[in-house]
Amino acid sequence: MQQELLIAILAGLGGMFGWGFADFFAKKTIDRVGSIVSLVWAHVFGTSALITIALFNMLVLKGQLSFPNDLGIWGGVLFFGILQALVYLFAYEGFGKGKLAILNPVFASYSGLAAIVSIVMFGESIKINLLLALFVIFCGVLLVSLDLQGLFVKRLRIFGAPGLKEVGLAALMAAFWQVYWDRFLGNRDWILYTLLMYGFMTLTAFVISKIKKVNLSIKKPGLWKFLILIGVCEVIAYLALSLGFSATSFTSVVIVLAGAFSLPTIILARVFLKEKVGAIQTVGSLIIVAGIIILSLQ
């Protein structure tokens, strides 16, 4: 049980740092070429990285690639790939319409919702002290996502805020995706199934770009390295998440830790982009670190 918890913590941290670094590198591309262009190319490179990893596992490590032999399973992988692409699409659209001060905490709440669903609906066994550690980390996630300066707006109506519907829908879909991807993955080949899901997500992003008639050309060569890094970091996150789901029963631990991806993004932005970090984000960061320490002592 202790070894299982350790794997879950490491998997959650892999998701946190993977998505955190990916978001940091995305700052370098989205403002210049747009979210859909960044989404498509980053996922193309991510898919290429996953194919390389799968081939290395098969040819060098002599692992077996057990492809689905049932149309229902193929349909499930396709569904999860499309769903995750829609999470990105709605989240980006919502962020483009409204204020991050309101919308970011809404999106960050998906990890808490997913953990609750896993514990309550699927009977995940979890001790009180472990639950307390997860609650501490989740509170830190919400604080890190807050921008109090942006909240002091006259006549601010939170429930009618622009972009709230899109981001709220993205959060619900993200929570659903994480909980049911865990249930779907089970004891299946986590590398192969992550590759298949990620490939369908990439294909969906490409189809969306064609429907929206987005020009996918990159005119600034210096952006390619960031798009590659986004894809690689995302692959790390998804592989870590899938490993945690397939190898442990601590779904909520993996989900809540991975949901703290804002922490490394904020630290990197502070160090390399010289962005100011508010007191509330600093407190939230310290709470997340404290929660992780508590979690590791279980």
C-alpha angles and dihedrals in degrees: 000000000000091000090049091053090049091053090049091051093048091046091050091049089050089055092046096051094037095055092035093057091041091056091048092053089044088063086067095055113026095067090050105041104012134254098277094051090048091046094052099045096040090053092047089057090042091054090049090052091050092049089052091050092048092050091047090051091051102040103032105025091035092231121161123241106217104194117198113267095191127079090217091059091047088051090051093052090047090050094052091047093052092044093053091048089053090051089059093044096051094041092052093045091050093048089050092055104043148026119294089215088072103026102046095063089047091056093042089057091073091085092057092046092049092049091051091050091049093049100040105032100034099034098239107187110236134158124234095246090050090049089051091053091051090049091052091051092047092051088052090051091054092047092049089052094052126098106190093186090061091052095064095085123135116250091004111176107192097192092050095042116137112260094016094114093051095046092043090053090047090052092051092048091047091052091048091047095052097047097044095039085060091051093044096046095052110148095336124126099288095196095051095042092048088052093050094046092046091048092054089047090054091048091050091051089051092050090049090052090053093047090051090043093233118174106235097193118123112214097178110070091197091070095064094079091055092048089051091049092050090054095046093048091048090052089054090051096048094044091049091049093048092047090051092049096046099041102040142039093219096099094154092053092053093045098047094045092047088048089064090074090123090074099069090039091056093046092049092046090050094049102038105023095036091230116166117247117211124227091252091055090048091052090047091051092052091048091052091050090047090050092051090051091050090048093051091052094059 
